[in-house]
């Protein structure tokens, strides 16, 4: 299993209940894809640390709001 950071402008309060089909995946970015231009395009961003088993997300281990 591997932990990955996922950045998204979408807040999903029920993420742990529906991780695979969460709306965060429609606008999800890796930290290396997160440019200043992208950061400034939305007023709030959320950082999810997600544990993956292969390509399948299985658990959210951390969450924080970025401003």
Rosetta silent file (secondary structure, phi, psi, omega in degrees, C-alpha in Angstrom):
SEQUENCE: XXXXXXXXXXXXXXXXXXXXXXXXXXXXXXXXXXXXXXXXXXXXXXXXXXXXXXXXXXXXXXXXXXX
SCORE:     score description
SCORE:     0.000 S_00000001
   1 L     0.000  148.071 -177.109    0.000    0.000    0.000 S_00000001
   2 E  -134.990  136.397  175.945    1.118    3.514   -0.768 S_00000001
   3 E   -90.841  134.940  178.985    0.018    6.894    0.599 S_00000001
   4 E  -131.253  145.427  174.769   -0.506    9.673   -1.943 S_00000001
   5 E   -91.067  132.763  178.896   -1.443   13.325   -1.541 S_00000001
   6 E  -123.633  127.460  178.668   -4.440   14.407   -3.601 S_00000001
   7 E  -108.070  134.761 -177.925   -5.358   18.081   -4.020 S_00000001
   8 E  -151.941  145.973  174.037   -8.885   19.062   -4.996 S_00000001
   9 L   -81.288   -1.486 -176.611  -11.138   22.135   -4.853 S_00000001
  10 L   -96.861  126.790  174.731  -13.997   19.786   -3.926 S_00000001
  11 L   -95.101  122.263  178.266  -14.887   19.240   -0.274 S_00000001
  12 L  -120.881  102.223 -178.304  -16.409   15.816    0.333 S_00000001
  13 L   -72.524  -19.257  179.428  -17.578   15.406    3.919 S_00000001
  14 L  -105.948   27.802 -175.239  -18.661   11.811    3.233 S_00000001
  15 L   -57.487  -41.456 -176.889  -15.410   10.802    1.566 S_00000001
  16 L   -67.010  -23.024 -179.667  -14.751    7.836    3.841 S_00000001
  17 L   -83.231  -26.553 -174.291  -18.178    6.362    2.988 S_00000001
  18 L  -141.196   54.492 -172.572  -17.808    6.626   -0.789 S_00000001
  19 L   -60.663  -45.647 -175.080  -14.101    6.929   -1.511 S_00000001
  20 L   -67.139  -38.443 -177.205  -14.012    5.317   -4.941 S_00000001
  21 L  -103.433   20.255 -178.338  -16.922    7.336   -6.389 S_00000001
  22 L   -64.955  146.830  176.603  -16.221   10.601   -4.585 S_00000001
  23 H   -68.292  -12.437  178.976  -16.614   13.862   -6.536 S_00000001
  24 H   -62.653  -27.806 -175.710  -13.050   14.851   -5.534 S_00000001
  25 H   -70.850  -19.371  179.168  -11.699   12.624   -8.314 S_00000001
  26 H   -68.820  -28.734  178.204  -13.294   14.802  -11.038 S_00000001
  27 H  -135.361   65.026 -178.199  -10.850   17.605  -10.148 S_00000001
  28 E  -111.087  139.894 -178.094   -7.964   15.857   -8.426 S_00000001
  29 E  -134.448  148.216  171.025   -4.315   16.833   -8.773 S_00000001
  30 L   -82.765  156.962  179.229   -0.979   15.506   -7.575 S_00000001
  31 H   -55.901  -36.184 -179.500    1.302   18.001   -5.783 S_00000001
  32 H   -71.162  -16.284  176.700    3.650   18.142   -8.789 S_00000001
  33 H   -92.153   -8.512 -171.274    0.700   19.204  -11.007 S_00000001
  34 L   -86.379   88.320 -178.334   -0.387   21.940   -8.589 S_00000001
  35 L   -84.078  166.577  176.210    0.881   25.159  -10.200 S_00000001
  36 H   -61.717  -38.480  178.669    0.428   28.694   -8.851 S_00000001
  37 H   -61.385  -44.080  178.268   -2.031   29.387  -11.658 S_00000001
  38 H   -65.842  -43.568  179.494   -4.121   26.388  -10.660 S_00000001
  39 H   -59.166  -40.716 -178.120   -3.923   27.308   -6.971 S_00000001
  40 H   -78.050  -10.974 -178.520   -5.184   30.823   -7.661 S_00000001
  41 L   -73.431  -18.502  178.626   -8.082   29.585   -9.797 S_00000001
  42 L  -131.213  149.729 -178.359  -10.096   28.563   -6.682 S_00000001
  43 L   -78.428  -28.700  178.275  -10.422   30.243   -3.291 S_00000001
  44 L  -132.087  142.786  175.544  -10.164   27.008   -1.289 S_00000001
  45 E  -130.273  154.396 -178.888   -8.335   23.778   -1.866 S_00000001
  46 E  -125.458  136.905  179.217   -8.368   20.570    0.127 S_00000001
  47 E  -109.164  119.339  178.657   -5.495   18.185    0.661 S_00000001
  48 E  -111.887  130.472  170.709   -6.398   14.548    1.117 S_00000001
  49 E   -99.979  117.287 -172.131   -3.810   11.921    1.990 S_00000001
  50 E  -118.714  134.424  175.646   -5.160    8.710    0.530 S_00000001
  51 E   -90.217  126.873 -179.874   -3.870    5.176    0.943 S_00000001
  52 E  -111.168  144.267  169.896   -3.926    3.241   -2.313 S_00000001
  53 E  -113.003   98.200 -170.836   -3.764   -0.479   -2.940 S_00000001
  54 L    69.337 -121.625  177.433   -2.440   -0.488   -6.479 S_00000001
  55 L   -98.430   -1.031 -175.262   -4.698    1.991   -8.299 S_00000001
  56 E   -95.092  122.387  175.180   -7.624    1.567   -5.903 S_00000001
  57 E   -72.704  130.749 -176.050   -8.110    4.159   -3.126 S_00000001
  58 E  -119.728  -20.939 -176.125   -8.839    2.322    0.131 S_00000001
  59 E  -162.232  141.097  171.360   -8.533    4.836    3.009 S_00000001
  60 E   -94.674  123.217 -176.737   -8.211    8.546    3.776 S_00000001
  61 E  -102.873  -24.973  178.411   -5.500    8.973    6.386 S_00000001
  62 E  -148.349  156.853  177.328   -5.287   12.793    6.608 S_00000001
  63 E  -149.047  139.547  172.083   -7.243   15.849    5.543 S_00000001
  64 E  -154.371  155.215  178.842   -6.553   19.562    5.661 S_00000001
  65 E   -95.401  134.059  176.040   -7.845   22.788    4.148 S_00000001
  66 E  -106.711  138.538  177.239   -5.463   24.937    2.129 S_00000001
  67 L  -116.510    0.000    0.000   -6.048   28.686    1.751 S_00000001
